Amino acid sequence: MHYTGTIWRPPYEASSLLLEVTAGCTHHKCKFCTLYEDLPFKFRMSPLEDIEADLLEVQVLRHDPLAMVSARLQGIFQPEPIRRVFLTGANPFVLKADRLLAISDLIRKYIPTNETIGCFARITDVTLKTDEELKKLSEAGYDGLTIGIETGDDEALQFMNKGYLAADIIEQCKRLDAAGISYSFFYLVSISGAGRGEIGAKLTAEVCNQIHPKLIGANMLTIYPESELYQEIQRGTWAEESEIEKYKEIRTLVDNLTIPTAIAAMGASNAYQFYGELPQDKEKLLVMLDEIIESNREAELRHYRTHLRHL
């Protein structure tokens, strides 16, 4: 398999086949991000020949009789059929629709059991595609995109160089809704900065309540010295929320969401991990967050943040 640098995926894609079709990020300008610093380039598309070779490798390992006998001799029994493929890279959905369709054709050829294809996407990746192209991608199996919207706070989006505003999130996700492509969000807790967390949470809930994310994943902003945001802190132009403030921010987000969706904190950036379905679990989640806020000391939570080696 061809893999380049650190491979990132959402926690809920753990059972998916990870297929590299891009490496790096086309945007690569967010002030807080250090995820792709280990790459010697900004962005690269995988040749279709490499993608096909990887799919052939999967097919052989899964179905070739000699490979199956060898696996059994090693105590490895026949795995479950592959039902989902997750395309790796920061935003594979930026690829032109024709290339994404060519990739889905290859997946169908080599892994006929596969049902859906997911990947990370930027809001601006959706903008590049026509409504007809989005519909074709949906029909080809593209579903369950993960979009790092980070926030619905325009002030924070502009400061962090995200490249879009809250209105763009609403407009492009409505287009995904119309095409039948579901999506989940990454929400970056503390991106609005000290003293603005709950404002950012309310603005984000206002955005989400107008569209249909199937899950909103809360991730705690963790700042590393290599980031541009770290330099902003050193210059005194931006300040991070306290750890207690971050949990108050999450509570505000949960409290202000009125749509049916899942809300979760599942990544390593979260000292406390949770999952709940809204609206039925809202009160339970609010009670849990109140307990976290009231029972923890700032120093204890901060110790977790400062000793988090990487996300």
GISULNOR-V903430 format. One record per residue. N is the residue number from 1. RES is the residue in three letters. OMEGA is omega in radians with two decimals (NA if undefined). Layout:
N & RES & OMEGA
N & RES & OMEGA
This chain:
1 & MET & 3.10
2 & HIS & 3.05
3 & TYR & -3.07
4 & THR & 3.12
5 & GLY & 3.11
6 & THR & 3.13
7 & ILE & -3.13
8 & TRP & 3.06
9 & ARG & 3.05
10 & PRO & 3.12
11 & PRO & -3.07
12 & TYR & 3.05
13 & GLU & -3.06
14 & ALA & -3.09
15 & SER & -3.12
16 & SER & 2.98
17 & LEU & 3.13
18 & LEU & -3.08
19 & LEU & -3.13
20 & GLU & 3.05
21 & VAL & 3.02
22 & THR & 2.98
23 & ALA & -3.10
24 & GLY & -3.03
25 & CYS & 3.14
26 & THR & -3.09
27 & HIS & 3.02
28 & HIS & -3.12
29 & LYS & -3.10
30 & CYS & -3.01
31 & LYS & -3.05
32 & PHE & -2.90
33 & CYS & 3.02
34 & THR & -2.99
35 & LEU & -3.04
36 & TYR & -3.13
37 & GLU & -3.12
38 & ASP & 3.14
39 & LEU & 3.14
40 & PRO & -3.14
41 & PHE & -3.13
42 & LYS & -3.06
43 & PHE & 3.10
44 & ARG & 3.02
45 & MET & 3.04
46 & SER & 3.04
47 & PRO & 3.11
48 & LEU & 3.11
49 & GLU & 3.11
50 & ASP & 3.13
51 & ILE & -3.14
52 & GLU & 3.13
53 & ALA & 3.12
54 & ASP & 3.13
55 & LEU & 3.08
56 & LEU & 3.10
57 & GLU & 3.10
58 & VAL & -3.12
59 & GLN & -3.13
60 & VAL & -3.11
61 & LEU & -3.09
62 & ARG & -2.94
63 & HIS & -3.13
64 & ASP & -3.09
65 & PRO & -3.14
66 & LEU & 3.11
67 & ALA & -3.14
68 & MET & 3.10
69 & VAL & 3.12
70 & SER & 3.14
71 & ALA & -3.13
72 & ARG & 3.09
73 & LEU & 3.10
74 & GLN & 3.14
75 & GLY & 3.13
76 & ILE & -3.09
77 & PHE & -3.06
78 & GLN & -3.13
79 & PRO & 3.07
80 & GLU & 3.10
81 & PRO & 3.10
82 & ILE & -3.14
83 & ARG & -3.07
84 & ARG & 3.06
85 & VAL & 3.07
86 & PHE & 3.14
87 & LEU & -3.03
88 & THR & -3.03
89 & GLY & -3.06
90 & ALA & -3.12
91 & ASN & 3.11
92 & PRO & -3.11
93 & PHE & 3.07
94 & VAL & -3.14
95 & LEU & 3.12
96 & LYS & -3.08
97 & ALA & -3.13
98 & ASP & -3.14
99 & ARG & 3.09
100 & LEU & 3.11
101 & LEU & 3.08
102 & ALA & 3.10
103 & ILE & 3.13
104 & SER & 3.08
105 & ASP & 3.12
106 & LEU & 3.12
107 & ILE & -3.14
108 & ARG & -3.12
109 & LYS & -3.02
110 & TYR & -3.14
111 & ILE & -3.07
112 & PRO & 3.11
113 & THR & -3.06
114 & ASN & -3.08
115 & GLU & -3.08
116 & THR & 3.13
117 & ILE & 3.11
118 & GLY & 3.08
119 & CYS & 2.95
120 & PHE & 3.11
121 & ALA & 2.96
122 & ARG & 3.07
123 & ILE & -3.12
124 & THR & 3.08
125 & ASP & 3.13
126 & VAL & -3.13
127 & THR & -3.07
128 & LEU & -3.02
129 & LYS & 3.09
130 & THR & 3.08
131 & ASP & 3.13
132 & GLU & 3.12
133 & GLU & 3.11
134 & LEU & 3.12
135 & LYS & 3.11
136 & LYS & 3.12
137 & LEU & 3.08
138 & SER & -3.14
139 & GLU & 3.13
140 & ALA & 3.07
141 & GLY & 3.12
142 & TYR & -3.07
143 & ASP & 3.12
144 & GLY & 3.05
145 & LEU & 3.01
146 & THR & -3.05
147 & ILE & 3.08
148 & GLY & 3.13
149 & ILE & -3.14
150 & GLU & -3.09
151 & THR & 2.99
152 & GLY & -3.11
153 & ASP & -3.09
154 & ASP & -3.14
155 & GLU & 3.13
156 & ALA & 3.12
157 & LEU & 3.12
158 & GLN & -3.12
159 & PHE & -3.08
160 & MET & 3.11
161 & ASN & -3.13
162 & LYS & 3.08
163 & GLY & 3.08
164 & TYR & 3.13
165 & LEU & -3.09
166 & ALA & 3.14
167 & ALA & 3.11
168 & ASP & 3.10
169 & ILE & -3.12
170 & ILE & -3.09
171 & GLU & -3.05
172 & GLN & 3.10
173 & CYS & 3.02
174 & LYS & 3.09
175 & ARG & 3.06
176 & LEU & 3.09
177 & ASP & -3.10
178 & ALA & -3.13
179 & ALA & -3.13
180 & GLY & 3.09
181 & ILE & 3.13
182 & SER & -3.06
183 & TYR & 3.02
184 & SER & -3.12
185 & PHE & 2.82
186 & PHE & 3.08
187 & TYR & -3.05
188 & LEU & -3.09
189 & VAL & 3.12
190 & SER & -3.12
191 & ILE & 3.13
192 & SER & 3.08
193 & GLY & -3.10
194 & ALA & 3.10
195 & GLY & -3.10
196 & ARG & -3.06
197 & GLY & -3.11
198 & GLU & 3.04
199 & ILE & 3.13
200 & GLY & 3.14
201 & ALA & 3.13
202 & LYS & 3.12
203 & LEU & 3.11
204 & THR & 3.09
205 & ALA & 3.12
206 & GLU & 3.09
207 & VAL & -3.07
208 & CYS & -3.11
209 & ASN & 3.13
210 & GLN & -3.10
211 & ILE & -2.98
212 & HIS & 3.04
213 & PRO & -3.14
214 & LYS & 3.08
215 & LEU & 3.03
216 & ILE & -3.11
217 & GLY & 3.12
218 & ALA & 3.09
219 & ASN & -3.12
220 & MET & 3.07
221 & LEU & 3.10
222 & THR & -2.96
223 & ILE & 3.14
224 & TYR & -3.07
225 & PRO & -3.12
226 & GLU & -3.04
227 & SER & 3.06
228 & GLU & 3.13
229 & LEU & 3.09
230 & TYR & 3.11
231 & GLN & 3.08
232 & GLU & 3.12
233 & ILE & 3.14
234 & GLN & 3.12
235 & ARG & 3.14
236 & GLY & -3.11
237 & THR & 3.13
238 & TRP & 3.13
239 & ALA & -3.13
240 & GLU & 3.02
241 & GLU & 2.94
242 & SER & -3.13
243 & GLU & 3.09
244 & ILE & 3.09
245 & GLU & -3.13
246 & LYS & 3.13
247 & TYR & 3.03
248 & LYS & 3.11
249 & GLU & 3.11
250 & ILE & 3.14
251 & ARG & 3.14
252 & THR & 3.10
253 & LEU & -3.13
254 & VAL & -3.07
255 & ASP & -3.04
256 & ASN & 3.10
257 & LEU & -3.13
258 & THR & -3.11
259 & ILE & 2.98
260 & PRO & -3.13
261 & THR & 2.99
262 & ALA & 3.08
263 & ILE & -3.02
264 & ALA & 2.95
265 & ALA & -2.97
266 & MET & -3.07
267 & GLY & -3.10
268 & ALA & -3.13
269 & SER & -3.09
270 & ASN & 3.08
271 & ALA & 3.07
272 & TYR & 3.14
273 & GLN & -3.13
274 & PHE & 3.07
275 & TYR & 3.09
276 & GLY & 3.11
277 & GLU & 3.09
278 & LEU & 0.17
279 & PRO & -2.94
280 & GLN & -3.11
281 & ASP & -3.03
282 & LYS & -3.08
283 & GLU & 3.11
284 & LYS & 3.13
285 & LEU & 3.14
286 & LEU & 3.09
287 & VAL & 3.13
288 & MET & -3.14
289 & LEU & 3.06
290 & ASP & 3.13
291 & GLU & 3.10
292 & ILE & -3.11
293 & ILE & -3.05
294 & GLU & -3.01
295 & SER & -3.10
296 & ASN & 3.01
297 & ARG & -3.11
298 & GLU & -3.08
299 & ALA & -3.13
300 & GLU & 3.12
301 & LEU & -3.14
302 & ARG & 3.10
303 & HIS & 3.09
304 & TYR & -3.10
305 & ARG & -3.04
306 & THR & 3.13
307 & HIS & 3.08
308 & LEU & -3.01
309 & ARG & 3.09
310 & HIS & -3.10
311 & LEU & NA
